[in-house]
Amino acid sequence: MNGNTVINRPFPFSARQFYDDVVEGLSAPLKRLSSKYFYDARGDEIFRQIMQAPEYYLFRCEREILERQRAAITEVLFSDTAATDLVELGAGDGTKTFFLLEHLVYRKYAVVYRPIDISQHILHTLTANMQDRLPELRMDAVHAEYFDGLETVMLRPSQRVVVLFLGANIGNMAKEDAEAFCRHLRASLRPGDKVLIGFDLVKHPRIIQRAYDDRAGLTAAFNINLLHRINTELGADFNTDLFEHYCTYVPETGQCVSYLVSLEAHQVNFPDRTVQFDRDELIHMEISQKYRESEITDMASKTGFLPLRSFYDERRWFVDVVWEAV
């Protein structure tokens, strides 16, 4: 049987929203840009390179978990072979998810894989890869933001749902925002639905610092690329040579934060306004929150989930947890 693949195109944000978000962020007392806009075609390519960088342990840790423990994960996520929508939020190119999907296809689970991502380019890549490697997989890719896409899936009232939120994407939020996200996720599900969420664990600070300040400068290029995208799509005139990537990790809070630093006083022009930058002024680009195991358990109980099982890589640097909606 050939894979059943549909790409939906309810564009997750308009050029107007992109422009408004950028202008609002650059007008704030501490300038900021939303990390959700990183992923144009060039951003997708740079991020794939980051995942292969020797310092970026997150990808390899979670791949190890999904490849070596996929049978056990499947047993917890799917207690029977009932028809299930397997929804992946922020699916990316599916490199790690492939191992779980391959096992599901081999065991003939009645699963429809529904990856959701804001990057249409990466969804096309994912779809082509899965069609080639798992032609029997039933698949329906959705171009949308997380909960907009999940809402379309939940319109099928009798279908069981399992949600994947991998890659430590939950770490791209501050802890209070992550808790709000999990509450929203629980409110979107029915009792008995399950989730598999990847958390990056607290570890030696130097290991974490190096992951976001790699020697090849890939993370810096990833951040700078957003300025190029703003120039191309919004008509700005950022001189990217006037910005330098900087990140810092605070072990007490478990938060790694990335910035772009203005190297001199200058201005950036948009079609209808000008933004001033002082020397050494920062643009907040993204955070990567690291968690202690007790914090993960507390988050589950606070947001309406029952922890079922945790799966670790061999160094216990990373964990994929299975929670059930209660």
Long-range contacts (C-beta under 8 A, 24 or more apart in sequence): 1-135, 1-136, 2-135, 2-136, 3-130, 3-131, 3-134, 3-135, 3-136, 3-137, 3-138, 3-139, 4-112, 4-138, 4-139, 4-140, 5-127, 5-130, 5-131, 5-139, 5-140, 5-141, 6-140, 6-141, 7-120, 7-123, 7-124, 7-127, 7-141, 7-143, 8-140, 8-141, 8-142, 8-143, 8-144, 8-152, 9-120, 9-143, 10-143, 10-144, 10-148, 11-120, 11-143, 12-118, 12-143, 12-144, 12-145, 12-148, 13-118, 13-145, 15-233, 15-234, 18-233, 18-234, 19-234, 19-270, 22-230, 22-234, 22-236, 23-270, 23-273, 23-275, 26-268, 26-275, 26-283, 27-275, 30-282, 30-284, 31-277, 31-281, 31-282, 31-283, 31-284, 32-283, 32-284, 32-285, 33-226, 33-283, 33-284, 33-285, 35-172, 35-285, 35-286, 36-118, 36-145, 37-226, 37-229, 38-222, 38-223, 38-225, 38-226, 38-286, 39-117, 39-118, 39-119, 39-121, 39-122, 40-119, 40-121, 40-225, 40-229, 41-121, 42-225, 42-228, 42-229, 43-119, 43-222, 43-225, 43-226, 43-229, 44-93, 44-119, 44-121, 44-122, 44-125, 46-218, 46-221, 46-222, 46-225, 47-92, 47-222, 48-93, 49-216, 49-218, 50-214, 50-218, 50-219, 50-222, 51-95, 53-214, 53-216, 53-218, 54-214, 55-210, 55-211, 55-213, 55-214, 55-215, 56-211, 56-214, 57-207, 57-211, 57-317, 57-318, 58-167, 58-168, 58-200, 58-211, 58-318, 59-95, 59-96, 59-167, 61-313, 61-315, 61-317, 61-318, 62-96, 62-166, 62-167, 62-168, 62-198, 62-313, 62-318, 62-320, 63-95, 63-96, 63-99, 64-313, 64-314, 65-311, 65-312, 65-313, 65-318, 65-319, 65-320, 66-96, 66-97, 66-99, 66-100, 66-166, 66-320, 67-96, 67-99, 69-311, 70-99, 70-100, 70-102, 70-103, 71-103, 72-311, 73-100, 73-196, 73-311, 73-320, 73-322, 74-100, 74-103, 74-104, 74-107, 74-109, 76-194, 76-308, 76-309, 76-322, 77-162, 77-194, 77-196, 77-322, 78-104, 78-109, 78-111, 78-162, 81-108, 81-109, 81-110, 82-110, 82-160, 83-110, 83-111, 83-112, 83-159, 83-160, 84-109, 84-110, 84-111, 84-112, 84-159, 84-160, 84-161, 84-162, 85-111, 85-112, 85-114, 85-153, 85-156, 85-159, 85-160, 85-161, 85-162, 86-111, 86-112, 86-113, 86-114, 86-162, 86-164, 87-114, 87-115, 87-116, 87-149, 87-150, 87-153, 87-161, 87-162, 87-163, 87-164, 88-113, 88-114, 88-115, 88-116, 88-163, 88-164, 88-165, 88-166, 89-116, 89-146, 89-149, 89-150, 89-163, 89-164, 89-165, 89-169, 90-116, 90-117, 90-118, 90-146, 90-165, 90-166, 90-167, 90-169, 91-115, 91-116, 91-117, 91-122, 91-123, 91-126, 91-141, 91-164, 92-117, 92-122, 92-126, 92-167, 93-122, 93-125, 93-126, 93-129, 94-126, 94-129, 94-130, 96-166, 96-167, 97-164, 97-166, 98-129, 98-130, 98-133, 98-134, 100-164, 101-130, 101-134, 101-137, 102-133, 102-134, 105-134, 105-136, 105-137, 111-138, 112-138, 112-139, 112-140, 113-137, 113-138, 113-139, 113-140, 114-139, 114-140, 114-141, 114-142, 114-149, 114-153, 115-139, 115-141, 115-142, 116-141, 116-142, 116-143, 116-144, 116-145, 116-146, 116-149, 116-150, 117-141, 117-142, 117-143, 118-143, 118-144, 118-145, 147-184, 147-185, 147-188, 150-185, 150-188, 151-188, 154-188, 154-189, 160-192, 160-193, 161-189, 161-190, 161-193, 162-193, 162-194, 162-195, 162-196, 163-189, 163-193, 163-194, 163-195, 163-196, 164-195, 164-196, 165-195, 165-196, 165-197, 165-198, 166-196, 166-197, 166-198, 166-320, 167-198, 168-198, 168-199, 168-200, 168-288, 168-318, 169-198, 170-197, 170-198, 170-199, 170-289, 171-199, 171-200, 171-287, 171-288, 171-289, 171-290, 171-291, 172-286, 172-287, 172-288, 172-289, 173-287, 173-289, 174-255, 174-287, 174-289, 175-289, 175-295, 178-289, 178-299, 179-299, 179-302, 179-303, 182-299, 182-300, 182-302, 182-303, 182-304, 182-305, 183-303, 183-304, 185-303, 186-303, 186-304, 186-305, 186-325, 187-304, 189-325, 190-325, 191-325, 191-326, 192-324, 192-325, 193-324, 193-325, 194-308, 194-322, 194-323, 194-324, 194-325, 195-305, 195-322, 195-323, 195-325, 196-320, 196-321, 196-322, 197-320, 197-321, 197-323, 198-318, 198-319, 198-320, 199-291, 199-296, 199-318, 199-319, 199-320, 199-321, 200-288, 200-289, 200-290, 200-291, 200-317, 200-318, 201-290, 201-291, 201-292, 201-293, 201-316, 201-317, 201-318, 201-319, 202-251, 202-254, 202-290, 202-291, 202-292, 203-290, 203-317, 205-249, 205-251, 207-317, 208-249, 208-256, 208-290, 209-247, 209-248, 209-249, 209-256, 211-256, 212-247, 212-249, 212-256, 212-258, 212-288, 213-245, 213-247, 217-245, 219-245, 219-247, 219-258, 220-244, 220-245, 223-258, 223-260, 223-285, 223-286, 224-260, 226-285, 227-260, 234-270, 234-271, 235-270, 235-271, 236-268, 236-269, 236-270, 237-268, 237-269, 238-268, 239-266, 239-268, 242-266, 242-277, 243-283, 246-282, 254-289, 254-290, 254-291, 254-292, 255-287, 255-288, 255-289, 255-290, 256-287, 256-288, 256-289, 256-290, 257-284, 257-286, 257-287, 257-288, 258-285, 258-286, 258-287, 258-288, 259-283, 259-284, 259-285, 260-285, 293-319, 296-321
